[in-house]
């Protein structure tokens, strides 16, 4: 399920917080991305406070990320993400 969410976030250029995704897939937001490579696809998962992916350098995250966050904001809660997923296959 995590991989599907990551692909959809990237396809629609939408950022979501670690907590929102952890709330949907289950588990800890701290361990959520432990088995994922740092990639453009994974960079759509961001820290709520910094609005950036944790541990990424600017060159590591998707080139559209910052503009997309400005334009569309961030999905911050599991409820927001679940609702968004229903409308974004």
PDB file of N, CA, C and O in Angstrom, chain B, residues numbered from 101:
ATOM      1  N   UNK B 101       0.811  -1.195   0.000  1.00  0.00           N
ATOM      2  CA  UNK B 101       0.000   0.000   0.000  1.00  0.00           C
ATOM      3  C   UNK B 101       0.863   1.273   0.000  1.00  0.00           C
ATOM      4  O   UNK B 101       0.518   2.252  -0.661  1.00  0.00           O
ATOM      5  N   UNK B 102       1.983   1.261   0.738  1.00  0.00           N
ATOM      6  CA  UNK B 102       2.859   2.424   0.784  1.00  0.00           C
ATOM      7  C   UNK B 102       3.366   2.782  -0.608  1.00  0.00           C
ATOM      8  O   UNK B 102       3.345   3.951  -0.992  1.00  0.00           O
ATOM      9  N   UNK B 103       3.817   1.795  -1.361  1.00  0.00           N
ATOM     10  CA  UNK B 103       4.342   2.058  -2.704  1.00  0.00           C
ATOM     11  C   UNK B 103       3.265   2.677  -3.590  1.00  0.00           C
ATOM     12  O   UNK B 103       3.547   3.596  -4.360  1.00  0.00           O
ATOM     13  N   UNK B 104       2.044   2.185  -3.486  1.00  0.00           N
ATOM     14  CA  UNK B 104       0.938   2.752  -4.260  1.00  0.00           C
ATOM     15  C   UNK B 104       0.716   4.220  -3.897  1.00  0.00           C
ATOM     16  O   UNK B 104       0.530   5.055  -4.782  1.00  0.00           O
ATOM     17  N   UNK B 105       0.734   4.534  -2.619  1.00  0.00           N
ATOM     18  CA  UNK B 105       0.547   5.924  -2.184  1.00  0.00           C
ATOM     19  C   UNK B 105       1.683   6.795  -2.695  1.00  0.00           C
ATOM     20  O   UNK B 105       1.439   7.895  -3.191  1.00  0.00           O
ATOM     21  N   UNK B 106       2.917   6.326  -2.584  1.00  0.00           N
ATOM     22  CA  UNK B 106       4.058   7.100  -3.078  1.00  0.00           C
ATOM     23  C   UNK B 106       3.932   7.374  -4.566  1.00  0.00           C
ATOM     24  O   UNK B 106       4.204   8.488  -5.014  1.00  0.00           O
ATOM     25  N   UNK B 107       3.527   6.381  -5.333  1.00  0.00           N
ATOM     26  CA  UNK B 107       3.380   6.567  -6.778  1.00  0.00           C
ATOM     27  C   UNK B 107       2.285   7.565  -7.095  1.00  0.00           C
ATOM     28  O   UNK B 107       2.435   8.384  -8.002  1.00  0.00           O
ATOM     29  N   UNK B 108       1.183   7.509  -6.359  1.00  0.00           N
ATOM     30  CA  UNK B 108       0.086   8.447  -6.591  1.00  0.00           C
ATOM     31  C   UNK B 108       0.454   9.872  -6.199  1.00  0.00           C
ATOM     32  O   UNK B 108       0.105  10.823  -6.898  1.00  0.00           O
ATOM     33  N   UNK B 109       1.155  10.019  -5.087  1.00  0.00           N
ATOM     34  CA  UNK B 109       1.607  11.352  -4.693  1.00  0.00           C
ATOM     35  C   UNK B 109       2.504  11.948  -5.767  1.00  0.00           C
ATOM     36  O   UNK B 109       2.358  13.118  -6.119  1.00  0.00           O
ATOM     37  N   UNK B 110       3.425  11.158  -6.286  1.00  0.00           N
ATOM     38  CA  UNK B 110       4.310  11.666  -7.322  1.00  0.00           C
ATOM     39  C   UNK B 110       3.548  11.973  -8.610  1.00  0.00           C
ATOM     40  O   UNK B 110       3.756  13.020  -9.223  1.00  0.00           O
ATOM     41  N   UNK B 111       2.677  11.071  -9.012  1.00  0.00           N
ATOM     42  CA  UNK B 111       1.923  11.270 -10.264  1.00  0.00           C
ATOM     43  C   UNK B 111       1.109  12.562 -10.221  1.00  0.00           C
ATOM     44  O   UNK B 111       1.014  13.273 -11.221  1.00  0.00           O
ATOM     45  N   UNK B 112       0.528  12.864  -9.070  1.00  0.00           N
ATOM     46  CA  UNK B 112      -0.331  14.049  -8.947  1.00  0.00           C
ATOM     47  C   UNK B 112       0.390  15.244  -8.328  1.00  0.00           C
ATOM     48  O   UNK B 112      -0.216  16.285  -8.071  1.00  0.00           O
ATOM     49  N   UNK B 113       1.706  15.079  -8.090  1.00  0.00           N
ATOM     50  CA  UNK B 113       2.530  16.168  -7.535  1.00  0.00           C
ATOM     51  C   UNK B 113       1.916  16.716  -6.256  1.00  0.00           C
ATOM     52  O   UNK B 113       1.657  17.913  -6.131  1.00  0.00           O
ATOM     53  N   UNK B 114       1.687  15.801  -5.297  1.00  0.00           N
ATOM     54  CA  UNK B 114       1.073  16.165  -4.024  1.00  0.00           C
ATOM     55  C   UNK B 114       1.942  15.665  -2.876  1.00  0.00           C
ATOM     56  O   UNK B 114       2.334  14.498  -2.854  1.00  0.00           O
ATOM     57  N   UNK B 115       2.239  16.534  -1.933  1.00  0.00           N
ATOM     58  CA  UNK B 115       3.016  16.151  -0.750  1.00  0.00           C
ATOM     59  C   UNK B 115       2.079  15.755   0.385  1.00  0.00           C
ATOM     60  O   UNK B 115       0.961  16.257   0.495  1.00  0.00           O
ATOM     61  N   UNK B 116       2.563  14.844   1.224  1.00  0.00           N
ATOM     62  CA  UNK B 116       1.831  14.427   2.421  1.00  0.00           C
ATOM     63  C   UNK B 116       2.824  14.219   3.549  1.00  0.00           C
ATOM     64  O   UNK B 116       3.995  13.927   3.307  1.00  0.00           O
ATOM     65  N   UNK B 117       2.363  14.366   4.769  1.00  0.00           N
ATOM     66  CA  UNK B 117       3.257  14.204   5.908  1.00  0.00           C
ATOM     67  C   UNK B 117       3.478  12.730   6.223  1.00  0.00           C
ATOM     68  O   UNK B 117       2.697  11.858   5.844  1.00  0.00           O
ATOM     69  N   UNK B 118       4.571  12.493   6.928  1.00  0.00           N
ATOM     70  CA  UNK B 118       4.871  11.144   7.404  1.00  0.00           C
ATOM     71  C   UNK B 118       3.709  10.632   8.256  1.00  0.00           C
ATOM     72  O   UNK B 118       3.297   9.480   8.125  1.00  0.00           O
ATOM     73  N   UNK B 119       3.188  11.489   9.122  1.00  0.00           N
ATOM     74  CA  UNK B 119       2.098  11.094  10.002  1.00  0.00           C
ATOM     75  C   UNK B 119       0.822  10.745   9.264  1.00  0.00           C
ATOM     76  O   UNK B 119       0.127   9.800   9.637  1.00  0.00           O
ATOM     77  N   UNK B 120       0.505  11.503   8.214  1.00  0.00           N
ATOM     78  CA  UNK B 120      -0.700  11.211   7.431  1.00  0.00           C
ATOM     79  C   UNK B 120      -0.596   9.839   6.787  1.00  0.00           C
ATOM     80  O   UNK B 120      -1.543   9.052   6.820  1.00  0.00           O
ATOM     81  N   UNK B 121       0.554   9.560   6.204  1.00  0.00           N
ATOM     82  CA  UNK B 121       0.725   8.276   5.521  1.00  0.00           C
ATOM     83  C   UNK B 121       0.770   7.132   6.526  1.00  0.00           C
ATOM     84  O   UNK B 121       0.158   6.088   6.299  1.00  0.00           O
ATOM     85  N   UNK B 122       1.484   7.314   7.632  1.00  0.00           N
ATOM     86  CA  UNK B 122       1.540   6.265   8.657  1.00  0.00           C
ATOM     87  C   UNK B 122       0.146   5.967   9.187  1.00  0.00           C
ATOM     88  O   UNK B 122      -0.178   4.812   9.465  1.00  0.00           O
ATOM     89  N   UNK B 123      -0.676   6.989   9.328  1.00  0.00           N
ATOM     90  CA  UNK B 123      -2.042   6.787   9.802  1.00  0.00           C
ATOM     91  C   UNK B 123      -2.892   5.988   8.848  1.00  0.00           C
ATOM     92  O   UNK B 123      -3.814   5.293   9.274  1.00  0.00           O
ATOM     93  N   UNK B 124      -2.603   6.072   7.567  1.00  0.00           N
ATOM     94  CA  UNK B 124      -3.360   5.315   6.562  1.00  0.00           C
ATOM     95  C   UNK B 124      -2.830   3.893   6.419  1.00  0.00           C
ATOM     96  O   UNK B 124      -3.614   2.946   6.345  1.00  0.00           O
ATOM     97  N   UNK B 125      -1.525   3.733   6.379  1.00  0.00           N
ATOM     98  CA  UNK B 125      -0.948   2.392   6.162  1.00  0.00           C
ATOM     99  C   UNK B 125      -0.711   1.637   7.465  1.00  0.00           C
ATOM    100  O   UNK B 125      -0.535   0.418   7.445  1.00  0.00           O
ATOM    101  N   UNK B 126      -0.704   2.334   8.590  1.00  0.00           N
ATOM    102  CA  UNK B 126      -0.444   1.710   9.883  1.00  0.00           C
ATOM    103  C   UNK B 126       1.036   1.763  10.212  1.00  0.00           C
ATOM    104  O   UNK B 126       1.880   1.807   9.316  1.00  0.00           O
ATOM    105  N   UNK B 127       1.342   1.758  11.479  1.00  0.00           N
ATOM    106  CA  UNK B 127       2.735   1.792  11.902  1.00  0.00           C
ATOM    107  C   UNK B 127       3.165   3.165  12.353  1.00  0.00           C
ATOM    108  O   UNK B 127       2.368   4.102  12.414  1.00  0.00           O
ATOM    109  N   UNK B 128       4.423   3.264  12.662  1.00  0.00           N
ATOM    110  CA  UNK B 128       5.014   4.482  13.197  1.00  0.00           C
ATOM    111  C   UNK B 128       5.464   5.420  12.080  1.00  0.00           C
ATOM    112  O   UNK B 128       6.046   4.990  11.085  1.00  0.00           O
ATOM    113  N   UNK B 129       5.184   6.704  12.265  1.00  0.00           N
ATOM    114  CA  UNK B 129       5.655   7.680  11.278  1.00  0.00           C
ATOM    115  C   UNK B 129       7.180   7.753  11.263  1.00  0.00           C
ATOM    116  O   UNK B 129       7.772   8.130  10.252  1.00  0.00           O
ATOM    117  N   UNK B 130       7.815   7.396  12.372  1.00  0.00           N
ATOM    118  CA  UNK B 130       9.288   7.431  12.452  1.00  0.00           C
ATOM    119  C   UNK B 130       9.932   6.314  11.630  1.00  0.00           C
ATOM    120  O   UNK B 130      11.052   6.478  11.147  1.00  0.00           O
ATOM    121  N   UNK B 131       9.256   5.204  11.466  1.00  0.00           N
ATOM    122  CA  UNK B 131       9.810   4.059  10.739  1.00  0.00           C
ATOM    123  C   UNK B 131       9.219   3.917   9.335  1.00  0.00           C
ATOM    124  O   UNK B 131       9.604   3.020   8.586  1.00  0.00           O
ATOM    125  N   UNK B 132       8.305   4.781   8.989  1.00  0.00           N
ATOM    126  CA  UNK B 132       7.548   4.665   7.749  1.00  0.00           C
ATOM    127  C   UNK B 132       8.430   4.460   6.520  1.00  0.00           C
ATOM    128  O   UNK B 132       8.157   3.575   5.709  1.00  0.00           O
ATOM    129  N   UNK B 133       9.463   5.250   6.373  1.00  0.00           N
ATOM    130  CA  UNK B 133      10.273   5.235   5.163  1.00  0.00           C
ATOM    131  C   UNK B 133      11.582   4.466   5.328  1.00  0.00           C
ATOM    132  O   UNK B 133      12.473   4.573   4.485  1.00  0.00           O
ATOM    133  N   UNK B 134      11.702   3.703   6.395  1.00  0.00           N
ATOM    134  CA  UNK B 134      12.950   3.006   6.712  1.00  0.00           C
ATOM    135  C   UNK B 134      13.427   2.076   5.588  1.00  0.00           C
ATOM    136  O   UNK B 134      14.632   1.924   5.386  1.00  0.00           O
ATOM    137  N   UNK B 135      12.517   1.467   4.874  1.00  0.00           N
ATOM    138  CA  UNK B 135      12.906   0.528   3.815  1.00  0.00           C
ATOM    139  C   UNK B 135      12.811   1.129   2.416  1.00  0.00           C
ATOM    140  O   UNK B 135      12.924   0.410   1.423  1.00  0.00           O
ATOM    141  N   UNK B 136      12.606   2.430   2.333  1.00  0.00           N
ATOM    142  CA  UNK B 136      12.496   3.100   1.045  1.00  0.00           C
ATOM    143  C   UNK B 136      13.793   3.834   0.711  1.00  0.00           C
ATOM    144  O   UNK B 136      14.428   4.419   1.588  1.00  0.00           O
ATOM    145  N   UNK B 137      14.168   3.798  -0.535  1.00  0.00           N
ATOM    146  CA  UNK B 137      15.330   4.567  -0.986  1.00  0.00           C
ATOM    147  C   UNK B 137      14.983   6.050  -0.995  1.00  0.00           C
ATOM    148  O   UNK B 137      13.826   6.432  -1.169  1.00  0.00           O
ATOM    149  N   UNK B 138      15.997   6.870  -0.805  1.00  0.00           N
ATOM    150  CA  UNK B 138      15.796   8.312  -0.997  1.00  0.00           C
ATOM    151  C   UNK B 138      15.729   8.539  -2.500  1.00  0.00           C
ATOM    152  O   UNK B 138      16.717   8.379  -3.216  1.00  0.00           O
ATOM    153  N   UNK B 139      14.565   8.908  -2.952  1.00  0.00           N
ATOM    154  CA  UNK B 139      14.344   9.073  -4.392  1.00  0.00           C
ATOM    155  C   UNK B 139      13.356  10.211  -4.611  1.00  0.00           C
ATOM    156  O   UNK B 139      12.758  10.725  -3.666  1.00  0.00           O
ATOM    157  N   UNK B 140      13.201  10.588  -5.854  1.00  0.00           N
ATOM    158  CA  UNK B 140      12.210  11.612  -6.177  1.00  0.00           C
ATOM    159  C   UNK B 140      10.826  11.154  -5.743  1.00  0.00           C
ATOM    160  O   UNK B 140      10.052  11.945  -5.204  1.00  0.00           O
ATOM    161  N   UNK B 141      10.508   9.881  -5.974  1.00  0.00           N
ATOM    162  CA  UNK B 141       9.191   9.355  -5.614  1.00  0.00           C
ATOM    163  C   UNK B 141       8.967   9.456  -4.105  1.00  0.00           C
ATOM    164  O   UNK B 141       7.889   9.859  -3.668  1.00  0.00           O
ATOM    165  N   UNK B 142       9.950   9.104  -3.325  1.00  0.00           N
ATOM    166  CA  UNK B 142       9.810   9.119  -1.871  1.00  0.00           C
ATOM    167  C   UNK B 142       9.848  10.525  -1.282  1.00  0.00           C
ATOM    168  O   UNK B 142       9.433  10.730  -0.142  1.00  0.00           O
ATOM    169  N   UNK B 143      10.333  11.479  -2.036  1.00  0.00           N
ATOM    170  CA  UNK B 143      10.481  12.830  -1.498  1.00  0.00           C
ATOM    171  C   UNK B 143       9.152  13.566  -1.333  1.00  0.00           C
ATOM    172  O   UNK B 143       9.125  14.656  -0.760  1.00  0.00           O
ATOM    173  N   UNK B 144       8.066  13.002  -1.816  1.00  0.00           N
ATOM    174  CA  UNK B 144       6.754  13.624  -1.637  1.00  0.00           C
ATOM    175  C   UNK B 144       6.233  13.439  -0.215  1.00  0.00           C
ATOM    176  O   UNK B 144       5.190  13.986   0.142  1.00  0.00           O
ATOM    177  N   UNK B 145       6.952  12.675   0.593  1.00  0.00           N
ATOM    178  CA  UNK B 145       6.609  12.496   2.004  1.00  0.00           C
ATOM    179  C   UNK B 145       7.469  13.477   2.792  1.00  0.00           C
ATOM    180  O   UNK B 145       8.697  13.414   2.753  1.00  0.00           O
ATOM    181  N   UNK B 146       6.809  14.383   3.507  1.00  0.00           N
ATOM    182  CA  UNK B 146       7.524  15.499   4.126  1.00  0.00           C
ATOM    183  C   UNK B 146       7.225  15.642   5.609  1.00  0.00           C
ATOM    184  O   UNK B 146       6.219  15.145   6.117  1.00  0.00           O
ATOM    185  N   UNK B 147       8.126  16.333   6.282  1.00  0.00           N
ATOM    186  CA  UNK B 147       7.967  16.687   7.682  1.00  0.00           C
ATOM    187  C   UNK B 147       6.948  17.819   7.772  1.00  0.00           C
ATOM    188  O   UNK B 147       7.011  18.787   7.013  1.00  0.00           O
ATOM    189  N   UNK B 148       6.029  17.689   8.688  1.00  0.00           N
ATOM    190  CA  UNK B 148       4.960  18.693   8.823  1.00  0.00           C
ATOM    191  C   UNK B 148       5.513  20.092   9.114  1.00  0.00           C
ATOM    192  O   UNK B 148       5.019  21.080   8.573  1.00  0.00           O
ATOM    193  N   UNK B 149       6.521  20.172   9.955  1.00  0.00           N
ATOM    194  CA  UNK B 149       7.072  21.464  10.367  1.00  0.00           C
ATOM    195  C   UNK B 149       7.956  22.095   9.285  1.00  0.00           C
ATOM    196  O   UNK B 149       7.787  23.266   8.944  1.00  0.00           O
ATOM    197  N   UNK B 150       8.899  21.310   8.750  1.00  0.00           N
ATOM    198  CA  UNK B 150       9.853  21.867   7.786  1.00  0.00           C
ATOM    199  C   UNK B 150       9.320  21.899   6.363  1.00  0.00           C
ATOM    200  O   UNK B 150       9.825  22.646   5.526  1.00  0.00           O
ATOM    201  N   UNK B 151       8.297  21.090   6.084  1.00  0.00           N
ATOM    202  CA  UNK B 151       7.710  20.975   4.736  1.00  0.00           C
ATOM    203  C   UNK B 151       8.714  20.430   3.721  1.00  0.00           C
ATOM    204  O   UNK B 151       8.627  20.718   2.527  1.00  0.00           O
ATOM    205  N   UNK B 152       9.656  19.649   4.211  1.00  0.00           N
ATOM    206  CA  UNK B 152      10.696  19.032   3.384  1.00  0.00           C
ATOM    207  C   UNK B 152      10.834  17.564   3.774  1.00  0.00           C
ATOM    208  O   UNK B 152      10.489  17.195   4.897  1.00  0.00           O
ATOM    209  N   UNK B 153      11.328  16.722   2.872  1.00  0.00           N
ATOM    210  CA  UNK B 153      11.584  15.327   3.247  1.00  0.00           C
ATOM    211  C   UNK B 153      12.790  15.256   4.177  1.00  0.00           C
ATOM    212  O   UNK B 153      13.822  15.874   3.915  1.00  0.00           O
ATOM    213  N   UNK B 154      12.659  14.514   5.244  1.00  0.00           N
ATOM    214  CA  UNK B 154      13.712  14.414   6.253  1.00  0.00           C
ATOM    215  C   UNK B 154      14.938  13.684   5.720  1.00  0.00           C
ATOM    216  O   UNK B 154      14.834  12.595   5.156  1.00  0.00           O
ATOM    217  N   UNK B 155      16.108  14.308   5.909  1.00  0.00           N
ATOM    218  CA  UNK B 155      17.359  13.676   5.521  1.00  0.00           C
ATOM    219  C   UNK B 155      17.726  13.820   4.051  1.00  0.00           C
ATOM    220  O   UNK B 155      18.711  13.232   3.604  1.00  0.00           O
ATOM    221  N   UNK B 156      16.965  14.580   3.301  1.00  0.00           N
ATOM    222  CA  UNK B 156      17.233  14.772   1.870  1.00  0.00           C
ATOM    223  C   UNK B 156      17.975  16.072   1.656  1.00  0.00           C
ATOM    224  O   UNK B 156      17.688  17.072   2.314  1.00  0.00           O
ATOM    225  N   UNK B 157      18.925  16.063   0.742  1.00  0.00           N
ATOM    226  CA  UNK B 157      19.517  17.294   0.254  1.00  0.00           C
ATOM    227  C   UNK B 157      18.636  17.833  -0.862  1.00  0.00           C
ATOM    228  O   UNK B 157      17.842  17.094  -1.444  1.00  0.00           O
ATOM    229  N   UNK B 158      18.772  19.094  -1.156  1.00  0.00           N
ATOM    230  CA  UNK B 158      17.950  19.726  -2.212  1.00  0.00           C
ATOM    231  C   UNK B 158      18.032  18.953  -3.524  1.00  0.00           C
ATOM    232  O   UNK B 158      17.043  18.842  -4.250  1.00  0.00           O
ATOM    233  N   UNK B 159      19.224  18.416  -3.826  1.00  0.00           N
ATOM    234  CA  UNK B 159      19.414  17.678  -5.080  1.00  0.00           C
ATOM    235  C   UNK B 159      18.727  16.313  -5.071  1.00  0.00           C
ATOM    236  O   UNK B 159      18.586  15.688  -6.122  1.00  0.00           O
ATOM    237  N   UNK B 160      18.298  15.845  -3.895  1.00  0.00           N
ATOM    238  CA  UNK B 160      17.693  14.521  -3.785  1.00  0.00           C
ATOM    239  C   UNK B 160      16.182  14.515  -3.982  1.00  0.00           C
ATOM    240  O   UNK B 160      15.618  13.487  -4.357  1.00  0.00           O
ATOM    241  N   UNK B 161      15.516  15.641  -3.736  1.00  0.00           N
ATOM    242  CA  UNK B 161      14.072  15.585  -3.871  1.00  0.00           C
ATOM    243  C   UNK B 161      13.587  16.054  -5.230  1.00  0.00           C
ATOM    244  O   UNK B 161      14.307  16.711  -5.981  1.00  0.00           O
ATOM    245  N   UNK B 162      12.359  15.699  -5.519  1.00  0.00           N
ATOM    246  CA  UNK B 162      11.775  15.953  -6.837  1.00  0.00           C
ATOM    247  C   UNK B 162      11.848  17.439  -7.170  1.00  0.00           C
ATOM    248  O   UNK B 162      11.555  18.277  -6.317  1.00  0.00           O
ATOM    249  N   UNK B 163      12.235  17.778  -8.399  1.00  0.00           N
ATOM    250  CA  UNK B 163      12.378  19.191  -8.768  1.00  0.00           C
ATOM    251  C   UNK B 163      11.072  19.988  -8.668  1.00  0.00           C
ATOM    252  O   UNK B 163      11.116  21.211  -8.537  1.00  0.00           O
ATOM    253  N   UNK B 164       9.919  19.327  -8.726  1.00  0.00           N
ATOM    254  CA  UNK B 164       8.629  20.019  -8.633  1.00  0.00           C
ATOM    255  C   UNK B 164       8.112  20.142  -7.206  1.00  0.00           C
ATOM    256  O   UNK B 164       7.082  20.778  -6.982  1.00  0.00           O
ATOM    257  N   UNK B 165       8.796  19.554  -6.247  1.00  0.00           N
ATOM    258  CA  UNK B 165       8.266  19.460  -4.889  1.00  0.00           C
ATOM    259  C   UNK B 165       7.934  20.822  -4.280  1.00  0.00           C
ATOM    260  O   UNK B 165       6.812  21.021  -3.814  1.00  0.00           O
ATOM    261  N   UNK B 166       8.856  21.738  -4.272  1.00  0.00           N
ATOM    262  CA  UNK B 166       8.626  23.014  -3.582  1.00  0.00           C
ATOM    263  C   UNK B 166       7.513  23.833  -4.232  1.00  0.00           C
ATOM    264  O   UNK B 166       6.702  24.440  -3.533  1.00  0.00           O
ATOM    265  N   UNK B 167       7.470  23.852  -5.541  1.00  0.00           N
ATOM    266  CA  UNK B 167       6.386  24.565  -6.227  1.00  0.00           C
ATOM    267  C   UNK B 167       5.044  23.907  -5.979  1.00  0.00           C
ATOM    268  O   UNK B 167       4.032  24.590  -5.819  1.00  0.00           O
ATOM    269  N   UNK B 168       5.030  22.586  -5.947  1.00  0.00           N
ATOM    270  CA  UNK B 168       3.785  21.860  -5.685  1.00  0.00           C
ATOM    271  C   UNK B 168       3.281  22.125  -4.271  1.00  0.00           C
ATOM    272  O   UNK B 168       2.077  22.269  -4.059  1.00  0.00           O
ATOM    273  N   UNK B 169       4.187  22.191  -3.310  1.00  0.00           N
ATOM    274  CA  UNK B 169       3.780  22.489  -1.931  1.00  0.00           C
ATOM    275  C   UNK B 169       3.184  23.889  -1.851  1.00  0.00           C
ATOM    276  O   UNK B 169       2.178  24.100  -1.174  1.00  0.00           O
ATOM    277  N   UNK B 170       3.796  24.839  -2.535  1.00  0.00           N
ATOM    278  CA  UNK B 170       3.247  26.201  -2.568  1.00  0.00           C
ATOM    279  C   UNK B 170       1.869  26.230  -3.205  1.00  0.00           C
ATOM    280  O   UNK B 170       0.970  26.916  -2.719  1.00  0.00           O
ATOM    281  N   UNK B 171       1.702  25.488  -4.290  1.00  0.00           N
ATOM    282  CA  UNK B 171       0.452  25.518  -5.041  1.00  0.00           C
ATOM    283  C   UNK B 171      -0.667  24.715  -4.376  1.00  0.00           C
ATOM    284  O   UNK B 171      -1.814  25.160  -4.343  1.00  0.00           O
ATOM    285  N   UNK B 172      -0.335  23.529  -3.843  1.00  0.00           N
ATOM    286  CA  UNK B 172      -1.374  22.622  -3.355  1.00  0.00           C
ATOM    287  C   UNK B 172      -1.317  22.358  -1.855  1.00  0.00           C
ATOM    288  O   UNK B 172      -2.225  21.733  -1.306  1.00  0.00           O
ATOM    289  N   UNK B 173      -0.283  22.817  -1.196  1.00  0.00           N
ATOM    290  CA  UNK B 173      -0.153  22.551   0.225  1.00  0.00           C
ATOM    291  C   UNK B 173       0.267  21.109   0.487  1.00  0.00           C
ATOM    292  O   UNK B 173       0.773  20.420  -0.399  1.00  0.00           O
ATOM    293  N   UNK B 174       0.048  20.673   1.720  1.00  0.00           N
ATOM    294  CA  UNK B 174       0.460  19.346   2.160  1.00  0.00           C
ATOM    295  C   UNK B 174      -0.733  18.653   2.804  1.00  0.00           C
ATOM    296  O   UNK B 174      -1.485  19.270   3.558  1.00  0.00           O
ATOM    297  N   UNK B 175      -0.899  17.383   2.507  1.00  0.00           N
ATOM    298  CA  UNK B 175      -1.909  16.577   3.198  1.00  0.00           C
ATOM    299  C   UNK B 175      -1.332  16.242   4.565  1.00  0.00           C
ATOM    300  O   UNK B 175      -0.321  15.545   4.657  1.00  0.00           O
ATOM    301  N   UNK B 176      -1.967  16.733   5.633  1.00  0.00           N
ATOM    302  CA  UNK B 176      -1.364  16.660   6.961  1.00  0.00           C
ATOM    303  C   UNK B 176      -1.936  15.578   7.865  1.00  0.00           C
ATOM    304  O   UNK B 176      -1.275  15.173   8.821  1.00  0.00           O
ATOM    305  N   UNK B 177      -3.129  15.106   7.596  1.00  0.00           N
ATOM    306  CA  UNK B 177      -3.751  14.127   8.491  1.00  0.00           C
ATOM    307  C   UNK B 177      -4.120  12.861   7.721  1.00  0.00           C
ATOM    308  O   UNK B 177      -4.269  12.894   6.500  1.00  0.00           O
ATOM    309  N   UNK B 178      -4.266  11.754   8.432  1.00  0.00           N
ATOM    310  CA  UNK B 178      -4.718  10.526   7.766  1.00  0.00           C
ATOM    311  C   UNK B 178      -6.071  10.718   7.078  1.00  0.00           C
ATOM    312  O   UNK B 178      -6.292  10.187   5.989  1.00  0.00           O
ATOM    313  N   UNK B 179      -6.973  11.471   7.704  1.00  0.00           N
ATOM    314  CA  UNK B 179      -8.286  11.713   7.098  1.00  0.00           C
ATOM    315  C   UNK B 179      -8.164  12.496   5.794  1.00  0.00           C
ATOM    316  O   UNK B 179      -8.834  12.180   4.811  1.00  0.00           O
ATOM    317  N   UNK B 180      -7.308  13.520   5.787  1.00  0.00           N
ATOM    318  CA  UNK B 180      -7.083  14.307   4.559  1.00  0.00           C
ATOM    319  C   UNK B 180      -6.518  13.421   3.455  1.00  0.00           C
ATOM    320  O   UNK B 180      -6.964  13.490   2.309  1.00  0.00           O
ATOM    321  N   UNK B 181      -5.544  12.596   3.797  1.00  0.00           N
ATOM    322  CA  UNK B 181      -4.928  11.717   2.804  1.00  0.00           C
ATOM    323  C   UNK B 181      -5.923  10.693   2.294  1.00  0.00           C
ATOM    324  O   UNK B 181      -5.999  10.469   1.086  1.00  0.00           O
ATOM    325  N   UNK B 182      -6.687  10.065   3.175  1.00  0.00           N
ATOM    326  CA  UNK B 182      -7.671   9.061   2.754  1.00  0.00           C
ATOM    327  C   UNK B 182      -8.689   9.663   1.798  1.00  0.00           C
ATOM    328  O   UNK B 182      -9.045   9.045   0.795  1.00  0.00           O
ATOM    329  N   UNK B 183      -9.154  10.852   2.102  1.00  0.00           N
ATOM    330  CA  UNK B 183     -10.111  11.545   1.223  1.00  0.00           C
ATOM    331  C   UNK B 183      -9.464  11.852  -0.133  1.00  0.00           C
ATOM    332  O   UNK B 183     -10.077  11.646  -1.180  1.00  0.00           O
ATOM    333  N   UNK B 184      -8.233  12.341  -0.104  1.00  0.00           N
ATOM    334  CA  UNK B 184      -7.524  12.673  -1.342  1.00  0.00           C
ATOM    335  C   UNK B 184      -7.322  11.417  -2.187  1.00  0.00           C
ATOM    336  O   UNK B 184      -7.511  11.464  -3.403  1.00  0.00           O
ATOM    337  N   UNK B 185      -6.947  10.309  -1.580  1.00  0.00           N
ATOM    338  CA  UNK B 185      -6.702   9.069  -2.312  1.00  0.00           C
ATOM    339  C   UNK B 185      -7.923   8.592  -3.059  1.00  0.00           C
ATOM    340  O   UNK B 185      -7.802   8.030  -4.148  1.00  0.00           O
ATOM    341  N   UNK B 186      -9.111   8.807  -2.490  1.00  0.00           N
ATOM    342  CA  UNK B 186     -10.351   8.385  -3.156  1.00  0.00           C
ATOM    343  C   UNK B 186     -10.548   9.103  -4.490  1.00  0.00           C
ATOM    344  O   UNK B 186     -11.127   8.536  -5.416  1.00  0.00           O
ATOM    345  N   UNK B 187     -10.082  10.321  -4.594  1.00  0.00           N
ATOM    346  CA  UNK B 187     -10.269  11.099  -5.806  1.00  0.00           C
ATOM    347  C   UNK B 187      -9.070  11.148  -6.738  1.00  0.00           C
ATOM    348  O   UNK B 187      -9.111  11.821  -7.768  1.00  0.00           O
ATOM    349  N   UNK B 188      -7.998  10.437  -6.385  1.00  0.00           N
ATOM    350  CA  UNK B 188      -6.767  10.492  -7.172  1.00  0.00           C
ATOM    351  C   UNK B 188      -6.184   9.097  -7.400  1.00  0.00           C
ATOM    352  O   UNK B 188      -5.258   8.664  -6.713  1.00  0.00           O
ATOM    353  N   UNK B 189      -6.755   8.418  -8.382  1.00  0.00           N
ATOM    354  CA  UNK B 189      -6.267   7.037  -8.670  1.00  0.00           C
ATOM    355  C   UNK B 189      -4.859   7.026  -9.243  1.00  0.00           C
ATOM    356  O   UNK B 189      -4.319   5.958  -9.532  1.00  0.00           O
TER     357      UNK B 189
END
